[in-house]
């Protein structure tokens, strides 16, 4: 019984931690020349009220 409780406690702590970190507000310059926001600082608060997907990729 204590193993189940320990696993459940780990899952709850992981969920709460990811929720807190996921709310981080940042602002970065859009360096994509084909973007409509090119050169602007965009981030989580820039698109407030909209659902956004954040992808941080690197191409060479």
C-alpha positions in Angstrom: 0.0 0.0 0.0 2.8 2.4 0.7 4.4 1.9 -2.7 1.1 3.0 -4.4 0.9 6.0 -2.1 4.6 6.9 -2.9 3.9 6.6 -6.7 0.8 8.7 -6.4 2.6 11.4 -4.4 5.4 11.5 -7.1 2.8 11.9 -9.9 1.0 14.7 -8.0 4.3 16.6 -7.4 5.3 16.2 -11.0 1.9 17.5 -12.2 2.0 20.5 -9.9 5.6 21.3 -10.9 4.9 21.1 -14.6 1.9 23.3 -14.2 3.9 26.0 -12.4 6.7 25.9 -14.9 4.3 25.8 -17.8 3.0 29.2 -16.9 6.3 30.9 -17.4 6.0 34.2 -19.4 8.7 34.9 -21.8 9.4 37.2 -24.8 11.7 36.4 -27.7 12.4 38.1 -31.0 10.7 36.4 -34.0 13.6 35.7 -36.4 11.5 33.9 -39.0 11.6 36.1 -42.1 8.4 34.5 -43.5 6.4 35.3 -40.3 4.0 38.2 -40.0 5.5 39.1 -36.7 9.1 39.1 -38.0 11.3 41.3 -35.8 8.8 41.7 -33.0 9.2 40.3 -29.5 6.6 37.6 -29.1 5.8 35.3 -26.3 3.1 33.9 -24.1 1.5 37.3 -23.2 1.7 38.5 -26.8 -1.0 36.1 -27.9 -3.1 36.4 -24.7 -6.5 34.8 -25.0 -5.4 32.5 -27.9 -4.4 28.9 -27.9 -0.7 28.7 -28.9 1.8 26.0 -29.7 5.4 26.7 -28.9 8.2 25.0 -30.9 11.8 25.7 -30.3 13.6 24.1 -33.2 17.1 24.5 -34.6 17.9 24.1 -38.3 21.3 24.2 -39.9 
